[in-house]
Amino acid sequence: MLQGRERPKPDDYALIFGTVWGPDDRPLPGVKVKIRRATDKKARWELYSNRRGEFEQRVPAGKQDYVVWADAKGYKLPSGVHLQAGQEVTVHIENNERADTGLHLK
């Protein structure tokens, strides 16, 4: 039970923030982004880049490496060109912090 000015403390978390870029170095909206712990084999989080090509995912605070990649299956530009995923990116988290990254499609 809360008394006086006490407020519940939010859970600690870290934030992985990034932008998905196309071959012309412009941000791409609607691209599926997958994230997994480096020690796992399957993605734990799946999300889509927003209209500015940006994405963000809260992950537990604490020392951990995460692998982030874009899943370009079925994604095509308005011109009809299909894109391929670029390289996976490893993001290192130490504590409750924000880590910025970028994903490039070919």
Backbone hydrogen bonds, N-H to C=O, Kabsch-Sander energy under -0.5 kcal/mol:
donor,donor_aa,acceptor,acceptor_aa,energy
6,E,3,Q,-2.0
14,A,59,V,-3.1
15,L,97,E,-3.0
16,I,57,Q,-2.7
17,F,15,L,-0.6
17,F,99,A,-2.9
18,G,55,F,-2.5
19,T,101,T,-1.2
20,V,53,G,-3.1
21,W,19,T,-0.5
21,W,103,L,-3.7
22,G,26,R,-2.8
25,D,22,G,-2.0
28,L,20,V,-2.6
30,G,49,S,-2.3
32,K,71,D,-0.7
33,V,47,L,-3.7
34,K,69,W,-3.0
35,I,45,W,-2.4
36,R,67,V,-2.1
38,A,65,D,-2.7
40,D,37,R,-1.7
44,R,35,I,-2.6
45,W,35,I,-2.2
47,L,33,V,-2.4
49,S,31,V,-2.1
50,N,54,E,-3.1
53,G,50,N,-2.4
55,F,18,G,-2.4
57,Q,16,I,-2.1
59,V,14,A,-2.5
61,A,12,D,-0.6
62,G,95,N,-0.5
64,Q,93,I,-2.4
66,Y,91,V,-2.8
67,V,36,R,-3.1
68,V,66,Y,-0.5
68,V,89,V,-3.1
69,W,34,K,-2.3
71,D,32,K,-3.0
72,A,70,A,-0.8
75,Y,72,A,-2.3
77,L,81,V,-2.8
80,G,77,L,-2.8
83,L,75,Y,-1.5
89,V,68,V,-2.9
91,V,66,Y,-3.3
91,V,89,V,-0.5
93,I,64,Q,-3.0
93,I,91,V,-0.5
97,E,95,N,-1.2
99,A,15,L,-3.0
101,T,17,F,-1.9
103,L,19,T,-2.7
105,L,21,W,-2.9
106,K,84,Q,-3.0
